[in-house]
Amino acid sequence: MERLLAGIDTGGTFTDFVFLAPDGSVRIHKVPSTPSAPEEAIGQGIRKCVGELPWSGVHGSTVATNAVLEGKGARTALITTAGFEDVLEIGRQIRREIYNFSVERRPVLVPASRRFGVRERVSARGEILSPLDPREVQNLVEELRRQGVESVAICLLFSFLRPEHENRVAVLLRGAGFPCSPSSEVVPEYREYERCSTTVMNAYVMPVMARYLDRLEDGIAPGRLRVMQSNGGSMSLAAAQRAPVHTLLSGPAGGVVGALAVARRAGFDRIISFDMGGTSTDVSLCPGKAPFTSEAEIAGYPVRMPMLAIHSVGAGGGSIARVDRAGGLAVGPESAGADPGPVCYGRGCRLTVTDAHLLLGRLFRHSLLGGQFPLYPARLEAPFEELAQALHMTPLQAAEGVLAVANATMERAIRVGSVEKGHDPKEFTLVSFGGAGGLHACELARFLAIPRVLIPKYPGVLSALGMLMADVVRDTSLSVLRPLSEGDLEEIGGLFSPLLEKGDRELAEEEIPFENRLLECFVDLRYAGQSYELMLPFGPTVLADFHQAHRQAYGHSDPRRPVEVVNLRVRASGTVPRPVWPKGERCETDSSSALACSQDLVYGGERFMAAVFDRDKLRWGHEISGPALVVEFSATTFLPPGFSACVDEYGNLVVSL
């Protein structure tokens, strides 16, 4: 019997499901997330929608991310070369707030009492200057046990050139029962601080992720799940337990993959993906392809590994509105989450962005999720009156102020990913999704002069849908630090051989057939003397491509300057069957057949009577004009006055001003 395919995205407010049956039919579902035990919400959705059918799927997890954000990772120790125990503490000496004399640094994940140095030394050329004494490592075992250490990060100097010492330390500690993360396995790359930080983060979340995945595997048996990675691919549960740091942007990565897929099918290659959920908003600029980076930060801690370039801000439907100490209106980054949630959900007591939408009539006033989730608009009157009094305005003005502040935060996020990277938003299509994306997309497009907005079918679960489209991906890298000229290309190409062999071997371990394997080579390049790189595909034109990319990113280039190659990278992909949906049939009648009712709403201080359309009844060729609400199970789309939308052959809403 063919298996049902499932995409599962655990968010801060809802857990989303997309089920694809062997006959091509699609079913979507949402349940409130259970933050203390995310696997419970997953099991609830699976039991309701799958029953006894055989199934497999891909899961986007926030467990590793939340462990870092909330400081609830494992009790971790760090073993490094003697004399370098404080690299993690020293960092790069970057001042995030240069005018704030009272700023407090976020505490490092491993305090000084759990950082240990061992006497060994490898040179910058990969020569062993001082061998490792195994007895020194064995002597640390009792101290690690005395301090209740649950996980160990190992980051020895220049181990990316000679990993023997790290491997020996790992063997000894694993033999003593400690989970270990050697940097030569996690991120074998140049830059001591970033390598150490990434390795420590992997060790910090490893036991947490391992326990979660064990509970999840037990709860979904006999179903099978893979885990979404930050690089837009998926990995097995076993691989995710060994390298959980690769799952830190798991959910948002699924959204970018899904947005690119639906946009290409609709005829748009250059997009800005805009994913607004209950807790955060994730933005990614895709100039014809998925954007990759090897540098990012999670909660202020640097992470160095290939991942999709996604900019996240704390603005979502559950973002809490408040009056700050200066008497101004602030929104987020704190979120009401799934429990207690917004005030209108019936349990919360702090106003959120969702509450503002409901008060203004931009949400269907009775319920969400097709009637399964009741709303309580009467609960909003008193708290909005209190907020309005503090701001010296009316409740409706206060609600519009909440949305304006949230929009400003998201507008900045889009500018960071586009204008500040040398791209003009007018050349892109805004692909809006997430449960709250359609409520803000039109106004953001107006602010940024983006010509059109694409609202995909099933927008509230697009991240889960994107996970079904994700290939199996394994990334490998190697630091080489050497000059690059036209005459060096053949020699550099030969250095990829061990990485290609490793990538192919890992795809074989993932049971990917040979004919479905794809190995791609990339290089991190920079001008000699620079301390930052650009990642580019490796090929005959890589030098010319680098100069052009440098000009695009930084506004200048110099083909006369020598270029250095810092890292080699191989992306090993195993292609998987992707969902295919046929085109719909063009409808000859107008959109009145999809009209559900009308509802008064407030926009720009004025009252309007808006049509409310049932999206499930909209067909190819239907056109609607704002002010209007388009309501469906997973999300609501708000068309302000002056905007119009047409339905394309795939059921997408294409919105323009």
Sequence and secondary structure as in RCSB ss.txt:
>XXXX:A:sequence
MERLLAGIDTGGTFTDFVFLAPDGSVRIHKVPSTPSAPEEAIGQGIRKCVGELPWSGVHGSTVATNAVLEGKGAR
TALITTAGFEDVLEIGRQIRREIYNFSVERRPVLVPASRRFGVRERVSARGEILSPLDPREVQNLVEELRRQGVE
SVAICLLFSFLRPEHENRVAVLLRGAGFPCSPSSEVVPEYREYERCSTTVMNAYVMPVMARYLDRLEDGIAPGRL
RVMQSNGGSMSLAAAQRAPVHTLLSGPAGGVVGALAVARRAGFDRIISFDMGGTSTDVSLCPGKAPFTSEAEIAG
YPVRMPMLAIHSVGAGGGSIARVDRAGGLAVGPESAGADPGPVCYGRGCRLTVTDAHLLLGRLFRHSLLGGQFPL
YPARLEAPFEELAQALHMTPLQAAEGVLAVANATMERAIRVGSVEKGHDPKEFTLVSFGGAGGLHACELARFLAI
PRVLIPKYPGVLSALGMLMADVVRDTSLSVLRPLSEGDLEEIGGLFSPLLEKGDRELAEEEIPFENRLLECFVDL
RYAGQSYELMLPFGPTVLADFHQAHRQAYGHSDPRRPVEVVNLRVRASGTVPRPVWPKGERCETDSSSALACSQD
LVYGGERFMAAVFDRDKLRWGHEISGPALVVEFSATTFLPPGFSACVDEYGNLVVSL
>XXXX:A:secstr
   EEEEEEE SSEEEEEEE TTS EEEEEEE  TT HHHHHHHHHHHHTTTS EEEEEE  HHHHHHHTT    
EEEEEETT TTHHHHTT   SSTT TT      SS GGGEEEES EE TTS EEE   HHHHHHHHHHHHHTT  
EEEEE TTTTT  HHHHHHHHHHHHTT  EEEHHHH   S HHHHHHHHHHHHHHHHHHHHHHHHHHHHHTT EE
EEE TTS EEEHHHHHH GGGGTTHHHHHHHHHHHHHHHHHT  EEEEEEE SS EEEEEEESS  EEEEEEETT
EEEEEEEE  EEES STTEEEEE TTS EEEEEEE TTTT  GGGTS  S BHHHHHHHTT S SSEEGGGTEE 
 GGGGHHHHHHHHHHHTS HHHHHHHHHHHHHHHHHHHHHHHTGGGT  GGGSEEEEESTTHHHHHHHHHHHHT 
SEEEE SSGGGHHHHHHHT  EEEEEEEEEEEEE GGGHHHHHHTTHHHHHHHHHHHHHTT  GGGEEEEEEEEE
EETT S  EEEE STTHHHHHHHHHHHHHS   TTS EEEEEEEEEEEE              S GGGGEEEEEE
EEETTEEEEEEEEEGGG  TT EEESSEEEE SS EEEE TT EEEE TTS EEEE 
